[in-house]
Amino acid sequence: MLKGKVAVVTGSTSGIGLGVARALAAKGADIMLNGFGDPAEIEKIKTGIASEFGVRTAYSGADLSKPAETKGLIEAATSELGKVDILVNNAGIQVVSPVQDFPDDKWELVLSINLSAAFYAIKAVVPQMQARNWGRIINIASVHGLVASVNKAAYVSAKHGLVGLTKVVALENAETGVTCNAICPGWVLTPLVQKQIDAWAERESISNEEAGRRLLTEKQPSKQFVTPAQLGELAVFMCSDAASQLRGAAINMDGGWYAQ
Ligand code: NAD
């Protein structure tokens, strides 16, 4: 289904991004990986996806808190894999603090990675997508792009902004073959969430398992984590012909979180 297409997935060395990269590769897309981590581990992911799915893979360690490196990521994908048909803006971080104590530099960092990087990547990639009259831009927002929680001022602001950016880009390209949509996951058990579970366990002097259960019970009615593979399948759908009129949508896959 995606043979001959090239996908850039930001923050794909771990968690949801890796799940999305694997799902797109399983459908035949060549993949530009990005993100931080142990170089040997990243090399294993890169060669593993290539051999498991018979696709071309490349890797860029671009730091997406820096606009020039974000632009460089799109340039690297275009020169190494020939073009970019699918852009998945997934890289993101979380910082938790009440607003009055929220460190200024952390506010800037969360906004730069979770929101501004998507803007710079989209800006860099849209002209070539428009020239071919086909493109898929998928922004991994969050249920926190739709509702708020305490102590997440920067994250919630960035994710609401990302949903807004999704709508603007969708509208600007509405008469073209370029679509832009957002995916809004609830809790997914990745390193980003594990840190919050660990902090909860320490704060309440409970086990990590119990903290994980409480975290789910507080917000996610299914009491089950969403998986990176399930989110990957939603991204695959967004890349399909069936989704060609899905434009500016923010689809929540969240175990019922947003329905409450
Ligand atoms: P993760 O920590 O497992 O992965 C984050 C990825 O982003 C990693 O590959 C990391 O190296 C990369 N990254 C971080 N900073 C970067 C930078 N400056 N430049 C380039 N890459 C960078 O986290 P995850 O849970 O898989 O989160 C992925 C996305 O999904 C994020 O945008 C997050 O906000 C969103 N999300 C996660 C959940 C969840 O429950 N885990 C829920 C909703 C939304």
Boltz pocket constraint, residues with backbone or C-beta under 6 A from the ligand:
constraints:
  - pocket:
      binder: B
      contacts: [[A, 10], [A, 11], [A, 12], [A, 13], [A, 14], [A, 15], [A, 16], [A, 17], [A, 34], [A, 35], [A, 36], [A, 37], [A, 61], [A, 62], [A, 63], [A, 64], [A, 65], [A, 89], [A, 90], [A, 91], [A, 92], [A, 93], [A, 113], [A, 114], [A, 140], [A, 141], [A, 142], [A, 143], [A, 184], [A, 185], [A, 186], [A, 187], [A, 188], [A, 189], [A, 190], [A, 191], [A, 192], [A, 193]]
      max_distance: 6.0
